[in-house]
Amino acid sequence: QVQLVESGGGLVQAGGSLRLSCAASGRPLSSYAMGWFRQAPGKEREFVATISWNGGVTYYADSVKGRFTMSRDNAKNTVYLLMNSLKPEDTAVYYCAASRLRIGNALIMARVSYDYWGQGTQVTVSS
């Protein structure tokens, strides 16, 4: 079992930045590819970013490419999402998740590929 706890959300003005953290316990995160997803009110939970077990490969949704950066520190059992140039449409609850799939798997961006989820952290971007 892996327990995931997100933090770092909050209220920020458009154009601002936030860094989300996801701390894991229970098992070493180095065993998993990690992902960030988000869910806005009335919408489906959507893929944001994913990172390989060693941090060497990352993929991003087109909507955040060039603005968001995902990273990990396996020694601290933590993953991060640095969000720059935030837009009101980035407002959502952000979730981190752990997957036993390798990042090269075509399903790595799908919610169903993730085995463990955090409780989420709210990000609100004001215009």
N, CA, C and O atoms as CSV, one atom per row, in Angstrom:
chain,resi,resn,atom,element,x,y,z
A,1,GLN,N,N,0.827,-1.192,0.000
A,1,GLN,CA,C,0.000,0.000,0.000
A,1,GLN,C,C,0.865,1.247,0.000
A,1,GLN,O,O,1.917,1.292,0.638
A,2,VAL,N,N,0.409,2.249,-0.719
A,2,VAL,CA,C,1.086,3.544,-0.754
A,2,VAL,C,C,0.080,4.608,-0.343
A,2,VAL,O,O,-1.032,4.659,-0.870
A,3,GLN,N,N,0.468,5.438,0.581
A,3,GLN,CA,C,-0.362,6.571,0.977
A,3,GLN,C,C,0.264,7.840,0.407
A,3,GLN,O,O,1.465,8.073,0.542
A,4,LEU,N,N,-0.570,8.651,-0.231
A,4,LEU,CA,C,-0.111,9.872,-0.880
A,4,LEU,C,C,-0.821,11.076,-0.286
A,4,LEU,O,O,-2.038,11.056,-0.102
A,5,VAL,N,N,-0.070,12.117,0.012
A,5,VAL,CA,C,-0.649,13.333,0.584
A,5,VAL,C,C,-0.137,14.537,-0.193
A,5,VAL,O,O,1.064,14.807,-0.225
A,6,GLU,N,N,-1.063,15.256,-0.818
A,6,GLU,CA,C,-0.701,16.453,-1.575
A,6,GLU,C,C,-0.731,17.692,-0.680
A,6,GLU,O,O,-1.454,17.741,0.314
A,7,SER,N,N,0.050,18.668,-1.046
A,7,SER,CA,C,0.050,19.959,-0.355
A,7,SER,C,C,0.524,21.033,-1.322
A,7,SER,O,O,1.029,20.733,-2.403
A,8,GLY,N,N,0.355,22.291,-0.920
A,8,GLY,CA,C,0.864,23.399,-1.717
A,8,GLY,C,C,-0.172,24.147,-2.524
A,8,GLY,O,O,0.142,25.155,-3.157
A,9,GLY,N,N,-1.414,23.661,-2.510
A,9,GLY,CA,C,-2.451,24.374,-3.241
A,9,GLY,C,C,-2.802,25.694,-2.566
A,9,GLY,O,O,-2.350,25.982,-1.458
A,10,GLY,N,N,-3.613,26.486,-3.252
A,10,GLY,CA,C,-4.029,27.757,-2.686
A,10,GLY,C,C,-4.635,28.655,-3.733
A,10,GLY,O,O,-4.962,28.221,-4.837
A,11,LEU,N,N,-4.779,29.914,-3.371
A,11,LEU,CA,C,-5.345,30.930,-4.248
A,11,LEU,C,C,-4.215,31.788,-4.802
A,11,LEU,O,O,-3.372,32.277,-4.051
A,12,VAL,N,N,-4.203,31.967,-6.115
A,12,VAL,CA,C,-3.142,32.743,-6.757
A,12,VAL,C,C,-3.759,33.536,-7.903
A,12,VAL,O,O,-4.750,33.114,-8.499
A,13,GLN,N,N,-3.169,34.680,-8.205
A,13,GLN,CA,C,-3.646,35.480,-9.332
A,13,GLN,C,C,-3.133,34.898,-10.645
A,13,GLN,O,O,-2.100,34.230,-10.683
A,14,ALA,N,N,-3.859,35.158,-11.699
A,14,ALA,CA,C,-3.435,34.733,-13.036
A,14,ALA,C,C,-2.029,35.263,-13.315
A,14,ALA,O,O,-1.703,36.412,-13.018
A,15,GLY,N,N,-1.215,34.390,-13.894
A,15,GLY,CA,C,0.172,34.726,-14.147
A,15,GLY,C,C,1.114,34.325,-13.037
A,15,GLY,O,O,2.332,34.362,-13.209
A,16,GLY,N,N,0.567,33.943,-11.907
A,16,GLY,CA,C,1.382,33.566,-10.765
A,16,GLY,C,C,1.840,32.111,-10.829
A,16,GLY,O,O,1.624,31.412,-11.819
A,17,SER,N,N,2.475,31.683,-9.747
A,17,SER,CA,C,3.054,30.341,-9.679
A,17,SER,C,C,2.691,29.663,-8.367
A,17,SER,O,O,2.454,30.316,-7.351
A,18,LEU,N,N,2.656,28.354,-8.416
A,18,LEU,CA,C,2.504,27.516,-7.228
A,18,LEU,C,C,3.344,26.266,-7.429
A,18,LEU,O,O,3.574,25.833,-8.558
A,19,ARG,N,N,3.802,25.687,-6.316
A,19,ARG,CA,C,4.457,24.389,-6.388
A,19,ARG,C,C,3.703,23.419,-5.499
A,19,ARG,O,O,3.589,23.615,-4.289
A,20,LEU,N,N,3.197,22.378,-6.117
A,20,LEU,CA,C,2.517,21.321,-5.376
A,20,LEU,C,C,3.525,20.242,-5.000
A,20,LEU,O,O,4.477,19.966,-5.731
A,21,SER,N,N,3.285,19.643,-3.840
A,21,SER,CA,C,4.096,18.519,-3.386
A,21,SER,C,C,3.186,17.330,-3.124
A,21,SER,O,O,2.012,17.486,-2.789
A,22,CYS,N,N,3.746,16.148,-3.283
A,22,CYS,CA,C,3.030,14.912,-2.981
A,22,CYS,C,C,3.993,14.005,-2.235
A,22,CYS,O,O,4.954,13.490,-2.809
A,23,ALA,N,N,3.726,13.816,-0.954
A,23,ALA,CA,C,4.576,12.999,-0.107
A,23,ALA,C,C,3.982,11.603,0.037
A,23,ALA,O,O,2.780,11.446,0.251
A,24,ALA,N,N,4.833,10.601,-0.081
A,24,ALA,CA,C,4.377,9.223,-0.024
A,24,ALA,C,C,4.877,8.533,1.228
A,24,ALA,O,O,5.931,8.869,1.768
A,25,SER,N,N,4.105,7.570,1.672
A,25,SER,CA,C,4.519,6.691,2.769
A,25,SER,C,C,4.014,5.297,2.472
A,25,SER,O,O,3.105,5.108,1.663
A,26,GLY,N,N,4.611,4.325,3.132
A,26,GLY,CA,C,4.172,2.952,2.965
A,26,GLY,C,C,5.112,2.119,2.117
A,26,GLY,O,O,5.461,1.000,2.493
A,27,ARG,N,N,5.523,2.647,0.985
A,27,ARG,CA,C,6.454,1.963,0.106
A,27,ARG,C,C,7.294,2.997,-0.619
A,27,ARG,O,O,6.856,4.138,-0.767
A,28,PRO,N,N,8.486,2.638,-1.077
A,28,PRO,CA,C,9.320,3.588,-1.809
A,28,PRO,C,C,8.668,4.002,-3.118
A,28,PRO,O,O,8.193,3.162,-3.882
A,29,LEU,N,N,8.650,5.310,-3.370
A,29,LEU,CA,C,8.074,5.815,-4.611
A,29,LEU,C,C,8.876,5.412,-5.832
A,29,LEU,O,O,8.362,5.455,-6.950
A,30,SER,N,N,10.123,5.023,-5.640
A,30,SER,CA,C,10.970,4.666,-6.773
A,30,SER,C,C,10.439,3.445,-7.519
A,30,SER,O,O,10.895,3.145,-8.623
A,31,SER,N,N,9.480,2.742,-6.924
A,31,SER,CA,C,8.890,1.586,-7.596
A,31,SER,C,C,7.820,1.982,-8.610
A,31,SER,O,O,7.328,1.134,-9.353
A,32,TYR,N,N,7.457,3.263,-8.646
A,32,TYR,CA,C,6.286,3.692,-9.403
A,32,TYR,C,C,6.584,4.841,-10.349
A,32,TYR,O,O,7.404,5.715,-10.066
A,33,ALA,N,N,5.894,4.813,-11.480
A,33,ALA,CA,C,5.710,6.052,-12.238
A,33,ALA,C,C,4.674,6.872,-11.484
A,33,ALA,O,O,3.767,6.318,-10.865
A,34,MET,N,N,4.809,8.176,-11.537
A,34,MET,CA,C,3.906,9.054,-10.800
A,34,MET,C,C,3.197,10.004,-11.752
A,34,MET,O,O,3.731,10.374,-12.798
A,35,GLY,N,N,1.996,10.388,-11.373
A,35,GLY,CA,C,1.238,11.285,-12.230
A,35,GLY,C,C,0.536,12.358,-11.419
A,35,GLY,O,O,0.296,12.204,-10.222
A,36,TRP,N,N,0.216,13.440,-12.096
A,36,TRP,CA,C,-0.657,14.475,-11.556
A,36,TRP,C,C,-1.896,14.546,-12.462
A,36,TRP,O,O,-1.795,14.538,-13.689
A,37,PHE,N,N,-3.039,14.615,-11.829
A,37,PHE,CA,C,-4.314,14.784,-12.520
A,37,PHE,C,C,-5.028,15.966,-11.865
A,37,PHE,O,O,-4.658,16.407,-10.777
A,38,ARG,N,N,-6.055,16.467,-12.547
A,38,ARG,CA,C,-6.841,17.545,-11.947
A,38,ARG,C,C,-8.306,17.386,-12.332
A,38,ARG,O,O,-8.649,16.797,-13.358
A,39,GLN,N,N,-9.152,17.933,-11.471
A,39,GLN,CA,C,-10.591,17.861,-11.718
A,39,GLN,C,C,-11.227,19.190,-11.363
A,39,GLN,O,O,-11.203,19.623,-10.211
A,40,ALA,N,N,-11.797,19.829,-12.374
A,40,ALA,CA,C,-12.524,21.074,-12.186
A,40,ALA,C,C,-13.986,20.755,-11.900
A,40,ALA,O,O,-14.455,19.673,-12.250
A,41,PRO,N,N,-14.715,21.672,-11.273
A,41,PRO,CA,C,-16.125,21.416,-10.967
A,41,PRO,C,C,-16.921,21.071,-12.220
A,41,PRO,O,O,-16.859,21.778,-13.226
A,42,GLY,N,N,-17.667,19.973,-12.144
A,42,GLY,CA,C,-18.507,19.564,-13.253
A,42,GLY,C,C,-17.782,18.906,-14.409
A,42,GLY,O,O,-18.382,18.623,-15.446
A,43,LYS,N,N,-16.495,18.663,-14.234
A,43,LYS,CA,C,-15.710,18.060,-15.325
A,43,LYS,C,C,-15.079,16.746,-14.881
A,43,LYS,O,O,-14.975,16.446,-13.692
A,44,GLU,N,N,-14.663,15.975,-15.883
A,44,GLU,CA,C,-13.961,14.730,-15.607
A,44,GLU,C,C,-12.551,15.010,-15.082
A,44,GLU,O,O,-11.962,16.051,-15.372
A,45,ARG,N,N,-12.030,14.073,-14.316
A,45,ARG,CA,C,-10.636,14.180,-13.885
A,45,ARG,C,C,-9.755,13.973,-15.104
A,45,ARG,O,O,-9.942,13.022,-15.863
A,46,GLU,N,N,-8.785,14.874,-15.287
A,46,GLU,CA,C,-7.968,14.818,-16.495
A,46,GLU,C,C,-6.485,14.729,-16.166
A,46,GLU,O,O,-6.023,15.182,-15.118
A,47,PHE,N,N,-5.767,14.133,-17.091
A,47,PHE,CA,C,-4.322,13.980,-16.968
A,47,PHE,C,C,-3.630,15.321,-17.069
A,47,PHE,O,O,-4.013,16.161,-17.883
A,48,VAL,N,N,-2.600,15.531,-16.237
A,48,VAL,CA,C,-1.794,16.744,-16.292
A,48,VAL,C,C,-0.344,16.414,-16.661
A,48,VAL,O,O,0.209,16.993,-17.596
A,49,ALA,N,N,0.265,15.488,-15.926
A,49,ALA,CA,C,1.679,15.179,-16.152
A,49,ALA,C,C,2.008,13.828,-15.547
A,49,ALA,O,O,1.327,13.348,-14.642
A,50,THR,N,N,3.068,13.225,-16.068
A,50,THR,CA,C,3.560,11.975,-15.502
A,50,THR,C,C,5.076,11.954,-15.587
A,50,THR,O,O,5.671,12.633,-16.424
A,51,ILE,N,N,5.695,11.169,-14.716
A,51,ILE,CA,C,7.153,11.106,-14.661
A,51,ILE,C,C,7.577,9.669,-14.410
A,51,ILE,O,O,6.927,8.940,-13.661
A,52,SER,N,N,8.659,9.271,-15.036
A,52,SER,CA,C,9.171,7.915,-14.872
A,52,SER,C,C,9.740,7.711,-13.477
A,52,SER,O,O,9.908,8.667,-12.720
A,53,TRP,N,N,10.040,6.442,-13.135
A,53,TRP,CA,C,10.465,6.116,-11.781
A,53,TRP,C,C,11.729,6.859,-11.355
A,53,TRP,O,O,11.910,7.153,-10.174
A,54,ASN,N,N,12.608,7.163,-12.323
A,54,ASN,CA,C,13.866,7.831,-11.978
A,54,ASN,C,C,13.884,9.305,-12.363
A,54,ASN,O,O,14.902,9.981,-12.218
A,55,GLY,N,N,12.748,9.798,-12.856
A,55,GLY,CA,C,12.673,11.207,-13.218
A,55,GLY,C,C,13.226,11.533,-14.593
A,55,GLY,O,O,13.266,12.701,-14.982
A,56,GLY,N,N,13.652,10.523,-15.331
A,56,GLY,CA,C,14.304,10.772,-16.608
A,56,GLY,C,C,13.378,11.116,-17.747
A,56,GLY,O,O,13.805,11.714,-18.734
A,57,VAL,N,N,12.114,10.748,-17.628
A,57,VAL,CA,C,11.143,10.981,-18.702
A,57,VAL,C,C,9.892,11.612,-18.105
A,57,VAL,O,O,9.397,11.176,-17.066
A,58,THR,N,N,9.393,12.637,-18.771
A,58,THR,CA,C,8.144,13.270,-18.361
A,58,THR,C,C,7.253,13.484,-19.583
A,58,THR,O,O,7.736,13.702,-20.694
A,59,TYR,N,N,5.960,13.419,-19.354
A,59,TYR,CA,C,4.973,13.749,-20.382
A,59,TYR,C,C,3.986,14.743,-19.770
A,59,TYR,O,O,3.695,14.700,-18.574
A,60,TYR,N,N,3.483,15.632,-20.612
A,60,TYR,CA,C,2.549,16.653,-20.142
A,60,TYR,C,C,1.337,16.737,-21.059
A,60,TYR,O,O,1.420,16.442,-22.251
A,61,ALA,N,N,0.227,17.136,-20.491
A,61,ALA,CA,C,-0.934,17.475,-21.296
A,61,ALA,C,C,-0.604,18.715,-22.115
A,61,ALA,O,O,0.163,19.570,-21.672
A,62,ASP,N,N,-1.179,18.812,-23.301
A,62,ASP,CA,C,-0.915,19.968,-24.164
A,62,ASP,C,C,-1.275,21.281,-23.476
A,62,ASP,O,O,-0.637,22.309,-23.700
A,63,SER,N,N,-2.299,21.231,-22.641
A,63,SER,CA,C,-2.791,22.455,-22.004
A,63,SER,C,C,-1.816,23.040,-20.987
A,63,SER,O,O,-1.936,24.210,-20.623
A,64,VAL,N,N,-0.857,22.246,-20.523
A,64,VAL,CA,C,0.086,22.742,-19.510
A,64,VAL,C,C,1.529,22.716,-19.981
A,64,VAL,O,O,2.421,23.182,-19.273
A,65,LYS,N,N,1.766,22.178,-21.162
A,65,LYS,CA,C,3.127,22.048,-21.672
A,65,LYS,C,C,3.784,23.417,-21.758
A,65,LYS,O,O,3.196,24.376,-22.258
A,66,GLY,N,N,5.004,23.487,-21.264
A,66,GLY,CA,C,5.735,24.751,-21.278
A,66,GLY,C,C,5.478,25.630,-20.065
A,66,GLY,O,O,6.202,26.600,-19.841
A,67,ARG,N,N,4.458,25.306,-19.280
A,67,ARG,CA,C,4.134,26.091,-18.081
A,67,ARG,C,C,4.341,25.288,-16.797
A,67,ARG,O,O,4.728,25.845,-15.770
A,68,PHE,N,N,4.085,23.987,-16.855
A,68,PHE,CA,C,4.193,23.122,-15.683
A,68,PHE,C,C,5.427,22.236,-15.815
A,68,PHE,O,O,5.801,21.825,-16.914
A,69,THR,N,N,6.046,21.952,-14.683
A,69,THR,CA,C,7.194,21.048,-14.644
A,69,THR,C,C,7.015,20.058,-13.504
A,69,THR,O,O,6.839,20.443,-12.348
A,70,MET,N,N,7.062,18.784,-13.848
A,70,MET,CA,C,6.960,17.743,-12.833
A,70,MET,C,C,8.352,17.213,-12.514
A,70,MET,O,O,9.176,17.043,-13.412
A,71,SER,N,N,8.610,16.956,-11.248
A,71,SER,CA,C,9.894,16.412,-10.833
A,71,SER,C,C,9.676,15.482,-9.644
A,71,SER,O,O,8.577,15.406,-9.096
A,72,ARG,N,N,10.726,14.783,-9.257
A,72,ARG,CA,C,10.627,13.872,-8.125
A,72,ARG,C,C,11.949,13.797,-7.400
A,72,ARG,O,O,13.014,14.012,-7.978
A,73,ASP,N,N,11.855,13.484,-6.117
A,73,ASP,CA,C,13.030,13.246,-5.274
A,73,ASP,C,C,12.770,11.938,-4.546
A,73,ASP,O,O,12.101,11.916,-3.513
A,74,ASN,N,N,13.296,10.859,-5.080
A,74,ASN,CA,C,13.021,9.548,-4.498
A,74,ASN,C,C,13.611,9.411,-3.098
A,74,ASN,O,O,13.082,8.663,-2.275
A,75,ALA,N,N,14.683,10.113,-2.824
A,75,ALA,CA,C,15.273,10.066,-1.489
A,75,ALA,C,C,14.307,10.637,-0.445
A,75,ALA,O,O,14.307,10.217,0.713
A,76,LYS,N,N,13.488,11.598,-0.873
A,76,LYS,CA,C,12.497,12.203,0.023
A,76,LYS,C,C,11.119,11.594,-0.163
A,76,LYS,O,O,10.166,11.981,0.514
A,77,ASN,N,N,11.011,10.636,-1.088
A,77,ASN,CA,C,9.718,10.000,-1.362
A,77,ASN,C,C,8.652,11.028,-1.714
A,77,ASN,O,O,7.516,10.948,-1.246
A,78,THR,N,N,9.028,11.989,-2.539
A,78,THR,CA,C,8.147,13.112,-2.845
A,78,THR,C,C,8.218,13.446,-4.332
A,78,THR,O,O,9.279,13.368,-4.952
A,79,VAL,N,N,7.073,13.819,-4.887
A,79,VAL,CA,C,7.024,14.354,-6.246
A,79,VAL,C,C,6.478,15.780,-6.185
A,79,VAL,O,O,5.805,16.166,-5.230
A,80,TYR,N,N,6.781,16.539,-7.217
A,80,TYR,CA,C,6.428,17.952,-7.238
A,80,TYR,C,C,5.784,18.317,-8.570
A,80,TYR,O,O,5.989,17.655,-9.587
A,81,LEU,N,N,5.009,19.376,-8.531
A,81,LEU,CA,C,4.485,19.964,-9.755
A,81,LEU,C,C,4.641,21.476,-9.627
A,81,LEU,O,O,3.928,22.121,-8.859
A,82,LEU,N,N,5.577,22.032,-10.386
A,82,LEU,CA,C,5.769,23.475,-10.421
A,82,LEU,C,C,4.892,24.046,-11.523
A,82,LEU,O,O,5.003,23.669,-12.690
A,83,MET,N,N,4.025,24.956,-11.130
A,83,MET,CA,C,3.056,25.522,-12.066
A,83,MET,C,C,3.324,27.012,-12.225
A,83,MET,O,O,3.160,27.784,-11.281
A,84,ASN,N,N,3.733,27.407,-13.409
A,84,ASN,CA,C,3.990,28.807,-13.731
A,84,ASN,C,C,2.944,29.340,-14.700
A,84,ASN,O,O,2.206,28.578,-15.326
A,85,SER,N,N,2.895,30.653,-14.811
A,85,SER,CA,C,1.974,31.309,-15.752
A,85,SER,C,C,0.562,30.752,-15.615
A,85,SER,O,O,-0.078,30.408,-16.608
A,86,LEU,N,N,0.091,30.667,-14.399
A,86,LEU,CA,C,-1.212,30.056,-14.144
A,86,LEU,C,C,-2.342,30.859,-14.763
A,86,LEU,O,O,-2.296,32.087,-14.830
A,87,LYS,N,N,-3.356,30.136,-15.213
A,87,LYS,CA,C,-4.534,30.714,-15.858
A,87,LYS,C,C,-5.777,30.339,-15.056
A,87,LYS,O,O,-5.769,29.338,-14.340
A,88,PRO,N,N,-6.832,31.120,-15.165
A,88,PRO,CA,C,-8.065,30.751,-14.456
A,88,PRO,C,C,-8.555,29.341,-14.806
A,88,PRO,O,O,-9.148,28.666,-13.964
A,89,GLU,N,N,-8.316,28.905,-16.017
A,89,GLU,CA,C,-8.749,27.562,-16.414
A,89,GLU,C,C,-7.927,26.448,-15.776
A,89,GLU,O,O,-8.256,25.272,-15.930
A,90,ASP,N,N,-6.874,26.799,-15.070
A,90,ASP,CA,C,-6.115,25.801,-14.298
A,90,ASP,C,C,-6.765,25.520,-12.939
A,90,ASP,O,O,-6.321,24.628,-12.217
A,91,THR,N,N,-7.797,26.261,-12.592
A,91,THR,CA,C,-8.493,26.058,-11.325
A,91,THR,C,C,-9.090,24.660,-11.267
A,91,THR,O,O,-9.861,24.262,-12.140
A,92,ALA,N,N,-8.721,23.918,-10.222
A,92,ALA,CA,C,-9.174,22.526,-10.083
A,92,ALA,C,C,-8.631,21.969,-8.775
A,92,ALA,O,O,-7.802,22.587,-8.106
A,93,VAL,N,N,-9.120,20.791,-8.435
A,93,VAL,CA,C,-8.471,19.993,-7.394
A,93,VAL,C,C,-7.413,19.145,-8.085
A,93,VAL,O,O,-7.696,18.458,-9.066
A,94,TYR,N,N,-6.196,19.201,-7.565
A,94,TYR,CA,C,-5.073,18.477,-8.152
A,94,TYR,C,C,-4.763,17.246,-7.314
A,94,TYR,O,O,-4.657,17.312,-6.089
A,95,TYR,N,N,-4.619,16.118,-8.010
A,95,TYR,CA,C,-4.367,14.839,-7.367
A,95,TYR,C,C,-3.047,14.249,-7.857
A,95,TYR,O,O,-2.735,14.317,-9.045
A,96,CYS,N,N,-2.286,13.680,-6.952
A,96,CYS,CA,C,-1.155,12.877,-7.399
A,96,CYS,C,C,-1.539,11.403,-7.304
A,96,CYS,O,O,-2.422,11.019,-6.536
A,97,ALA,N,N,-0.853,10.592,-8.104
A,97,ALA,CA,C,-1.190,9.179,-8.183
A,97,ALA,C,C,0.053,8.376,-8.544
A,97,ALA,O,O,0.994,8.894,-9.147
A,98,ALA,N,N,0.035,7.107,-8.166
A,98,ALA,CA,C,1.163,6.207,-8.408
A,98,ALA,C,C,0.715,5.057,-9.292
A,98,ALA,O,O,-0.370,4.502,-9.113
A,99,SER,N,N,1.572,4.704,-10.256
A,99,SER,CA,C,1.248,3.647,-11.201
A,99,SER,C,C,2.378,2.623,-11.252
A,99,SER,O,O,3.556,2.976,-11.201
A,100,ARG,N,N,2.002,1.358,-11.354
A,100,ARG,CA,C,2.997,0.305,-11.514
A,100,ARG,C,C,3.392,0.107,-12.973
A,100,ARG,O,O,4.287,-0.683,-13.274
A,101,LEU,N,N,2.726,0.826,-13.886
A,101,LEU,CA,C,3.103,0.736,-15.292
A,101,LEU,C,C,4.402,1.488,-15.550
A,101,LEU,O,O,4.735,2.440,-14.843
A,102,ARG,N,N,5.120,1.053,-16.558
A,102,ARG,CA,C,6.281,1.821,-17.018
A,102,ARG,C,C,5.803,2.997,-17.850
A,102,ARG,O,O,4.753,2.930,-18.490
A,103,ILE,N,N,6.570,4.064,-17.840
A,103,ILE,CA,C,6.131,5.289,-18.503
A,103,ILE,C,C,5.993,5.103,-19.999
A,103,ILE,O,O,5.282,5.879,-20.638
A,104,GLY,N,N,6.650,4.097,-20.594
A,104,GLY,CA,C,6.530,3.863,-22.023
A,104,GLY,C,C,5.217,3.228,-22.419
A,104,GLY,O,O,4.906,3.142,-23.607
A,105,ASN,N,N,4.437,2.780,-21.446
A,105,ASN,CA,C,3.157,2.157,-21.730
A,105,ASN,C,C,2.186,3.195,-22.274
A,105,ASN,O,O,2.096,4.306,-21.751
A,106,ALA,N,N,1.476,2.836,-23.305
A,106,ALA,CA,C,0.567,3.783,-23.962
A,106,ALA,C,C,-0.560,4.228,-23.047
A,106,ALA,O,O,-1.200,5.247,-23.310
A,107,LEU,N,N,-0.814,3.488,-21.984
A,107,LEU,CA,C,-1.918,3.806,-21.084
A,107,LEU,C,C,-1.493,4.675,-19.901
A,107,LEU,O,O,-2.301,4.925,-19.007
A,108,ILE,N,N,-0.262,5.132,-19.879
A,108,ILE,CA,C,0.256,5.820,-18.693
A,108,ILE,C,C,-0.477,7.126,-18.426
A,108,ILE,O,O,-0.413,7.633,-17.306
A,109,MET,N,N,-1.172,7.691,-19.413
A,109,MET,CA,C,-1.904,8.934,-19.180
A,109,MET,C,C,-3.360,8.690,-18.787
A,109,MET,O,O,-4.122,9.641,-18.611
A,110,ALA,N,N,-3.742,7.448,-18.651
A,110,ALA,CA,C,-5.126,7.115,-18.324
A,110,ALA,C,C,-5.298,6.952,-16.820
A,110,ALA,O,O,-4.443,6.383,-16.142
A,111,ARG,N,N,-6.421,7.462,-16.308
A,111,ARG,CA,C,-6.682,7.353,-14.869
A,111,ARG,C,C,-6.649,5.915,-14.378
A,111,ARG,O,O,-6.166,5.634,-13.281
A,112,VAL,N,N,-7.161,5.015,-15.192
A,112,VAL,CA,C,-7.286,3.623,-14.757
A,112,VAL,C,C,-5.935,2.958,-14.562
A,112,VAL,O,O,-5.852,1.889,-13.957
A,113,SER,N,N,-4.868,3.580,-15.070
A,113,SER,CA,C,-3.538,2.990,-14.951
A,113,SER,C,C,-2.901,3.251,-13.600
A,113,SER,O,O,-1.831,2.718,-13.306
A,114,TYR,N,N,-3.543,4.062,-12.775
A,114,TYR,CA,C,-2.963,4.465,-11.494
A,114,TYR,C,C,-3.613,3.710,-10.349
A,114,TYR,O,O,-4.836,3.594,-10.263
A,115,ASP,N,N,-2.756,3.199,-9.469
A,115,ASP,CA,C,-3.209,2.291,-8.423
A,115,ASP,C,C,-3.496,2.993,-7.098
A,115,ASP,O,O,-4.337,2.548,-6.317
A,116,TYR,N,N,-2.798,4.077,-6.859
A,116,TYR,CA,C,-2.948,4.793,-5.576
A,116,TYR,C,C,-3.136,6.279,-5.859
A,116,TYR,O,O,-2.529,6.840,-6.771
A,117,TRP,N,N,-3.994,6.901,-5.053
A,117,TRP,CA,C,-4.342,8.302,-5.229
A,117,TRP,C,C,-4.273,9.044,-3.907
A,117,TRP,O,O,-4.541,8.480,-2.847
A,118,GLY,N,N,-3.908,10.321,-3.986
A,118,GLY,CA,C,-4.014,11.190,-2.829
A,118,GLY,C,C,-5.407,11.769,-2.720
A,118,GLY,O,O,-6.288,11.470,-3.526
A,119,GLN,N,N,-5.595,12.609,-1.704
A,119,GLN,CA,C,-6.919,13.169,-1.446
A,119,GLN,C,C,-7.158,14.469,-2.214
A,119,GLN,O,O,-8.290,14.948,-2.278
A,120,GLY,N,N,-6.122,15.031,-2.784
A,120,GLY,CA,C,-6.244,16.223,-3.606
A,120,GLY,C,C,-5.947,17.504,-2.865
A,120,GLY,O,O,-6.073,17.574,-1.642
A,121,THR,N,N,-5.552,18.518,-3.613
A,121,THR,CA,C,-5.320,19.851,-3.072
A,121,THR,C,C,-5.919,20.866,-4.038
A,121,THR,O,O,-5.748,20.757,-5.252
A,122,GLN,N,N,-6.625,21.858,-3.487
A,122,GLN,CA,C,-7.343,22.824,-4.316
A,122,GLN,C,C,-6.395,23.904,-4.827
A,122,GLN,O,O,-5.612,24.475,-4.069
A,123,VAL,N,N,-6.482,24.170,-6.118
A,123,VAL,CA,C,-5.771,25.293,-6.735
A,123,VAL,C,C,-6.819,26.211,-7.356
A,123,VAL,O,O,-7.626,25.777,-8.179
A,124,THR,N,N,-6.801,27.468,-6.960
A,124,THR,CA,C,-7.743,28.443,-7.498
A,124,THR,C,C,-6.957,29.599,-8.084
A,124,THR,O,O,-6.137,30.211,-7.400
A,125,VAL,N,N,-7.210,29.900,-9.361
A,125,VAL,CA,C,-6.515,30.979,-10.045
A,125,VAL,C,C,-7.534,32.071,-10.360
A,125,VAL,O,O,-8.499,31.842,-11.089
A,126,SER,N,N,-7.312,33.243,-9.812
A,126,SER,CA,C,-8.244,34.353,-10.031
A,126,SER,C,C,-7.791,35.195,-11.221
A,126,SER,O,O,-6.599,35.326,-11.498
A,127,SER,N,N,-8.769,35.756,-11.911
A,127,SER,CA,C,-8.446,36.565,-13.102
A,127,SER,C,C,-8.234,38.017,-12.747
A,127,SER,O,O,-7.956,38.833,-13.626
